[in-house]
């Protein structure tokens, strides 16, 4: 009987390294199974039709600032692409000055994302003013959109994903609404691609005022 014990002990010692060797591999498999953070493709609008305005320049007034709220909290900074940035990019990519005189100003009047309870509320409003070369007012168009989204997960990744989808949805609506309002109110200042016109000038973007503090 005593001759069998050394064989049992040797078998036990041989199994221990194998047991410890499995542990690092299990940890590695766990790490590899974690999903990478989502990537949010920047929203761009250069694939949409250009709105060719019969003016020489287009400026963008981006002095809008979030207002103080009685209820809720501003969450624009949590969005992968903030609404104000998306609106500025839309104006640069879609409004094309093709005239020899006159001036257009795009004013961002609202670009807010607000969390109230278990809901995100988004609002965008843009005002386009046209003036003649001598400064006289020529026309205007205003577009606004609103949207909401329920909050189902308050984690950082889920928050960014929800706000990205909300901004994406509102920008789709804003592009359609702004084009509709421009064609409706400023049709006399729109040129088609077949109109004879001088080469298009680049959009001039500038901040037309310092940021106003929230009331």
Phi, psi and omega in degrees: 000319184295336181289344182274340185296316179302324180295321179294317180297319179297322180294323178294315180294328178289333181279333184299311179301324180294321179296316180291330181292335181286331186298310178300322181296321179296318178297322180295318179296323178296317181295321182289337183281348179291135181284138177291155178298145182293149176254136182249112181291129180303138178282125177231163188224015181285352177277349180275159179300141176284143174260103188273104183267139180277064175222165182271332183219154173229122177248156181238119177270107184245036182276003181299140176227146178301137180273158175294138183249143171282325178225144178091177181218141177287135181231022180304321184293344180274348182282139177304325175227113185290148183304318181298320179295319179294321179293318177298317180295321177301315180296319180292323187273337186251330183268112187247116177281123183234010182263179179254353180205169181093168189212144176234142177232125175260120180250123175275110184263340177203136178206055191255147169233120186233136173259121174234112183062231180256045179210141171263137178238123180247144179215135176226140175213131182231139179237125179249120179246135176245141176225155180281175182296337178266009175093356180287144180291132185251332181168172181208160175213141180228138179225139178217146177220153177222150178203155177229160178210130179289148179263118180250346181209129183261008177293156183303314181294318179293324178297313180298318181295318181294318180290325176299314180294325179293315178296318179300315179296315181293324179292326175297316178293320182294319179300318179291317183291317180296317178299318179299314182292323178294315179294330180281314188262337185236032184298331179290345182250014177257138175244142175276167181295340182267352179294146174285120184209154176292162179306142182294141177267150178293148178292129178264120183248129176208154176277116186271015177180154177287154181298131179273134180294150179295140181293000000 
